[in-house]
Amino acid sequence: MNGTGENEKTEHTKNKWQSVPIKSGKRGNNESPTLHQKKKQIVIHPNRFDILSDDDDDLQKTCTDNNIAVNEEEDRNIPKPPPLIIPGVYNISEMINTISSVIDKKDFSYKSLKDGQIRLMITNIDSYRKIVKQLDSSNVSFHTYQLKQDRPYRVVLKGIHFSTSLEEINKNISSLGHKVRNVFNVKSRITKQPLSMFFVDLEPNANNKDIYELKHLNNAIIKVEPPRQTNDIVQCYRCQEFGHTKTYCKKPYKCVKCNSMHPTTLCTKPSDTLPTCVHCLQNHTANYKGCSVYQQLVRNKPVLTNIRKEKKNIEQQNFNSLSNGLSQLNYANNETINSAEQSYSNVLKGTVRNEQNTMKKIELLLEKQLELTNTLLNTLSLLINKLCK
């Protein structure tokens, strides 16, 4: 996907199974997220008022089986770790040996992608953290994603004056039994002025959804809503690639302006010179939404966007067909009006013929409209079936 600059080199890193461009600039201090996952051990005790059993082994076995069943159910409720995307792998055996030295072989699997990329899947969180730490310390180029357990529960508070202090909002929400991770004010994208709207990030908890029942906060009548979904494609501000963020990226730096391998903040390119895109090597910055690579990704959006496009195309077809039909009717009416200027005998001869032609045109228009309506219904049903699968 990404273009490479003319001054780029490719060398082997400290490991023996990956080749990535030479890094320049300081590495970030991004650390993998941590989460202490504790499993609750539930011990089933026998009823002390029950009849004494002669077989203590059966009782012990029953308790053990119950504990195992509870632990297995908890394991199923824990989300799987996200994959690790490792580019430039040229020796898969060495990679497997390196990973096997850190975690057990049964705890990971991989899938080979295009251009030598490897998607590494880890089965449990402990092994995931060990691998992330090992790859980072070995200077391996890769990126991953945030653990679902670490993602905050974000809501939008509407109706609170923008001058309200963040500490005050944090304190009031915390008093309701929620653990607040972050609060920040929303500003207008155009005017950059603060709005009476705040984003609130809550720590994942079972009572997160209770916040939607909140109607008053600090004497203000408020409304709590989920954040609006966006169709924008995320971009990493470290390597400039699409599909992940810099927080979980360990790839080499790429400048958004000059396509060189250094952080954008350290770029010394003069402002009066044209930039160079990392993706298409054209004269624009790498975050330009008009880039051909970005536009290609936008065209390959999920099915939901395709449904909207298809619906819009069908509506346009229906509008065009109705316009054509109305123009044909107007033409037929004009012919009827012009015939009134003819003689009485000519009008009598042509009246029946004109009426028949008009009726035929109306019938054809209705048939065409019916076909377009059936096509619309069939298309929508197919797309709905695809979404349900």
C-alpha positions in Angstrom: 0.0 0.0 0.0 2.7 2.4 1.0 5.1 4.0 -1.3 8.8 4.1 -0.4 11.2 7.0 -0.8 14.2 7.0 -2.9 16.5 7.2 0.0 15.0 4.2 1.8 17.1 1.1 2.6 16.1 -2.3 3.7 18.2 -4.3 6.1 17.7 -7.1 8.6 16.9 -6.2 12.1 18.3 -8.0 15.2 16.2 -11.0 14.5 16.9 -13.5 11.7 13.5 -13.6 10.2 12.4 -10.0 9.3 13.6 -7.3 7.0 12.3 -3.8 7.5 13.5 -0.3 6.5 16.2 1.3 8.7 14.6 3.3 11.5 15.7 6.9 12.1 14.5 9.1 15.0 13.7 8.1 18.6 11.4 5.3 19.4 8.3 6.3 21.2 7.6 5.2 24.8 4.4 3.5 23.9 3.9 0.5 26.1 1.5 -2.3 25.6 -1.6 -1.9 27.7 -1.8 -3.9 30.9 -4.7 -5.5 32.6 -4.6 -7.7 35.7 -7.1 -10.4 35.0 -8.1 -12.3 38.1 -10.2 -15.4 37.9 -12.7 -16.0 40.7 -12.3 -19.4 42.3 -15.7 -20.7 43.4 -15.6 -23.6 45.8 -18.7 -25.7 46.2 -19.1 -26.8 49.8 -21.3 -29.8 50.7 -24.5 -29.3 52.7 -23.6 -29.9 56.4 -27.2 -30.9 57.1 -27.3 -33.5 54.4 -26.9 -37.2 55.0 -23.3 -38.1 55.4 -21.8 -39.8 52.4 -19.7 -42.9 52.6 -17.7 -42.0 49.5 -15.6 -38.9 50.1 -13.9 -39.4 46.8 -17.1 -38.8 44.8 -17.8 -35.7 46.8 -14.3 -34.3 46.1 -14.6 -35.2 42.4 -18.0 -33.4 42.2 -16.5 -30.2 43.8 -13.5 -30.3 41.4 -15.8 -30.8 38.3 -17.9 -27.8 39.4 -14.8 -25.6 39.8 -13.5 -26.6 36.4 -16.9 -25.8 34.8 -17.0 -22.4 36.4 -13.5 -21.5 35.3 -14.2 -22.7 31.7 -17.3 -20.5 31.5 -15.2 -17.5 32.7 -12.6 -18.2 30.1 -15.2 -18.2 27.4 -16.4 -14.8 28.5 -13.0 -13.3 28.2 -12.5 -11.7 24.7 -9.6 -13.0 22.6 -6.6 -10.8 22.2 -6.3 -8.8 19.0 -3.9 -10.0 16.2 -0.4 -8.8 15.6 0.4 -7.8 12.1 4.1 -8.4 11.3 5.4 -7.2 7.9 8.5 -8.3 6.0 8.8 -11.8 7.2 11.1 -13.8 5.0 11.9 -16.8 7.2 8.8 -18.3 8.9 10.7 -21.1 10.7 12.9 -18.6 12.5 9.9 -16.6 13.5 8.1 -19.6 14.9 11.2 -20.6 16.8 11.5 -17.2 18.3 7.9 -17.1 19.4 8.0 -20.7 20.7 10.9 -19.7 23.0 8.5 -17.2 24.7 5.1 -19.0 24.8 3.9 -22.5 24.1 3.2 -23.5 20.5 -0.4 -24.3 21.2 -1.0 -20.7 22.3 -0.5 -19.1 18.8 -1.2 -19.5 15.2 -0.5 -17.4 12.1 -2.0 -16.6 8.7 0.2 -15.5 5.8 -1.0 -12.3 4.1 0.2 -10.6 0.9 3.6 -8.9 0.6 5.2 -11.1 3.3 2.9 -9.9 6.1 2.0 -12.3 8.9 -1.2 -12.1 11.0 -0.2 -13.6 14.4 -3.2 -14.8 16.6 -2.7 -15.5 20.3 -5.1 -17.5 22.3 -4.8 -15.9 25.7 -4.0 -12.5 27.2 -1.0 -13.5 29.2 0.8 -15.0 26.1 -0.2 -11.9 24.1 1.5 -9.6 26.6 4.6 -11.7 26.6 4.8 -11.7 22.8 4.2 -7.9 22.6 7.0 -7.3 25.1 9.4 -9.7 23.4 8.8 -8.3 19.9 9.2 -4.7 21.2 12.4 -5.5 23.0 13.7 -7.3 19.9 13.1 -4.2 17.7 10.6 -6.1 15.6 8.4 -4.0 13.3 4.7 -4.8 13.9 1.4 -3.2 14.9 -1.5 -4.5 17.0 -4.7 -3.1 18.5 -6.2 -2.3 21.8 -7.5 -5.0 24.1 -11.2 -5.1 24.4 -10.9 -5.2 28.1 -8.9 -1.9 28.0 -11.3 0.0 25.8 -13.2 2.7 27.7 -17.0 2.9 27.6 -17.6 6.3 25.9 -20.8 8.3 26.2 -21.8 11.9 25.2 -23.2 14.3 27.7 -25.4 17.0 26.1 -26.9 20.0 27.8 -24.0 20.9 30.2 -22.6 24.4 29.7 -19.2 24.4 28.2 -17.7 26.4 31.1 -18.4 23.6 33.5 -15.1 22.3 34.9 -14.0 18.8 34.0 -13.2 17.9 37.6 -16.8 18.8 38.6 -18.3 16.5 36.0 -15.9 13.8 37.0 -16.8 14.1 40.7 -20.6 14.1 40.0 -20.5 11.0 37.8 -18.1 9.2 40.1 -20.6 9.8 43.0 -23.1 7.7 41.1 -21.0 4.6 41.2 -19.1 5.0 37.9 -15.4 5.0 37.5 -14.4 7.9 35.2 -11.3 7.5 33.1 -11.4 10.8 31.1 -13.6 13.8 30.5 -13.1 16.4 27.8 -15.1 19.1 26.1 -16.2 18.8 22.4 -15.3 21.7 20.1 -16.8 22.7 16.8 -14.8 21.4 13.8 -15.4 24.6 11.9 -15.2 27.5 14.5 -13.1 25.6 17.1 -15.4 27.0 19.7 -16.4 24.9 22.8 -19.8 23.3 22.6 -22.2 22.4 25.4 -21.2 18.7 24.9 -18.7 16.5 26.7 -17.2 13.1 26.0 -17.0 10.9 29.1 -14.8 7.7 29.1 -15.8 5.2 31.8 -13.8 2.2 32.9 -15.4 -1.1 31.6 -18.0 -2.2 34.2 -21.3 -4.0 34.4 -23.1 -0.8 35.3 -21.9 1.3 32.4 -25.3 1.3 30.7 -27.0 2.7 33.8 -25.5 6.1 32.9 -28.1 6.5 30.1 -30.8 6.8 32.7 -29.1 10.0 34.0 -31.3 13.0 33.3 -29.9 15.7 35.7 -26.3 16.5 36.6 -25.2 19.5 38.7 -28.7 21.2 38.3 -28.5 20.8 34.5 -31.1 18.9 32.4 -28.9 16.7 30.3 -29.2 13.9 27.8 -26.7 11.0 27.6 -26.2 9.4 24.2 -23.8 7.0 22.6 -21.1 8.6 20.4 -22.0 8.9 16.7 -20.5 6.4 14.4 -18.0 7.7 11.9 -17.0 6.4 8.5 -13.5 7.9 8.5 -10.6 5.5 8.1 -8.2 5.7 11.0 -4.5 6.5 10.2 -1.4 5.9 12.2 0.6 9.1 12.9 3.7 7.1 13.4 4.1 5.0 10.1 1.3 6.9 8.3 -0.5 3.6 7.3 -4.2 3.2 7.5 -6.2 0.8 9.7 -4.5 1.3 13.1 -3.3 4.0 15.5 0.1 5.1 16.7 -0.5 3.9 20.3 -0.2 0.3 19.3 2.3 0.7 16.4 6.0 -0.3 16.6 6.8 0.3 12.9 9.5 2.7 11.7 8.6 6.4 11.7 7.4 8.0 8.5 7.2 11.8 8.1 3.8 13.0 7.0 5.4 15.8 4.9 8.6 14.6 3.3 8.3 10.7 3.2 11.5 10.4 5.2 12.0 8.0 8.1 11.8 10.3 11.1 8.9 11.7 13.3 7.0 14.5 11.7 7.8 16.7 14.7 11.5 16.5 13.8 11.0 17.4 10.1 13.2 20.2 8.8 11.6 20.4 5.3 11.0 24.1 4.4 7.4 25.1 4.4 7.7 26.6 0.9 8.7 23.2 -0.7 6.1 20.7 -2.0 5.4 17.7 0.3 5.7 14.1 -0.8 3.0 11.5 0.0 4.1 8.2 1.7 1.4 6.3 -0.2 1.3 7.5 -3.8 4.5 9.7 -3.9 2.5 12.7 -5.2 3.0 16.3 -4.0 0.7 16.3 -1.0 0.9 15.2 2.6 0.2 11.6 3.7 -3.0 12.6 5.5 -4.6 14.2 2.5 -8.1 12.8 2.0 -7.9 13.3 -1.7 -5.0 10.8 -2.0 -5.6 8.0 -4.5 -4.8 5.3 -2.0 -7.2 6.8 0.6 -9.9 7.1 -2.0 -9.4 3.5 -3.0 -10.0 2.5 0.6 -13.1 4.6 0.8 -14.5 2.9 -2.2 -14.0 -0.5 -0.5 -16.1 0.4 2.5 -18.4 -2.2 4.2 -21.7 -3.4 2.9 -23.7 -0.7 4.8 -22.2 2.1 2.6 -22.8 0.0 -0.5 -26.5 -0.3 0.5 -26.8 3.5 0.6 -25.1 3.9 -2.8 -27.3 1.2 -4.3 -30.4 2.8 -2.8 -29.4 6.2 -4.2 -28.8 4.8 -7.7 -32.2 3.1 -7.7 -33.9 6.3 -6.6 -32.1 8.2 -9.3 -33.3 5.6 -11.9 -36.9 5.9 -10.6 -36.6 9.7 -10.9 -35.3 9.6 -14.4 -38.0 7.1 -15.5 -40.7 9.3 -14.0 -39.2 12.4 -15.7 -39.2 10.6 -19.1 -42.8 9.4 -18.6 -44.0 12.9 -17.7 -42.2 14.4 -20.7 -44.0 11.8 -22.9 -47.3 12.6 -21.4 -46.8 16.3 -22.0 -45.8 15.6 -25.6 -49.1 13.6 -26.1 -51.1 16.4 -24.5 -49.5 18.9 -26.8 -50.4 16.8 -29.8 -54.1 16.7 -28.6 -54.1 20.4 -28.1 -52.7 21.1 -31.6 -55.3 18.8 -33.1 -58.0 21.2 -31.8 -56.9 23.7 -34.4 -57.7 21.3 -37.2 -61.1 20.9 -39.0 -64.0 19.1 -37.2 -63.8 16.1 -39.5 -60.0 15.7 -39.0 -60.4 16.0 -35.2 -63.0 13.2 -35.2 -60.8 11.0 -37.2 -57.7 11.5 -35.0 -59.4 11.7 -31.5 -59.7 7.9 -31.1 -56.2 7.4 -32.3 -54.7 10.0 -29.9 -56.6 8.6 -27.0 -55.3 5.1 -27.8 -51.7 6.3 -28.0 -52.0 8.1 -24.8 -53.4 5.1 -22.9 -50.6 2.9 -24.3 -48.0 5.3 -23.1 -49.5 5.5 -19.7 -49.6 1.7 -19.5 -46.0 1.4 -20.6 -45.0 4.0 -18.0 -46.8 2.1 -15.2 -45.3 -1.2 -16.2 -41.8 0.3 -16.2 -42.4 1.8 -12.8 -43.6 -1.5 -11.5 -40.4 -3.2 -12.8 -38.2 -0.6 -11.1 -40.1 -1.0 -7.8 -39.6 -4.8 -7.9 -35.9 -4.4 -8.7 -35.6 -2.1 -5.7 -37.3 -4.5 -3.3 -35.2 -7.5 -4.6 -32.0 -5.5 -4.2 -32.8 -4.4 -0.7 -33.8 -7.9 0.4 -30.5 -9.3 -0.9 -28.5 -6.7 0.9 -30.4 -7.3 4.1 -29.7 -11.0 3.8 -26.0 -10.3 3.4 -26.0 -8.1 6.6 -27.8 -10.8 8.6 -25.3 -13.5 7.7 
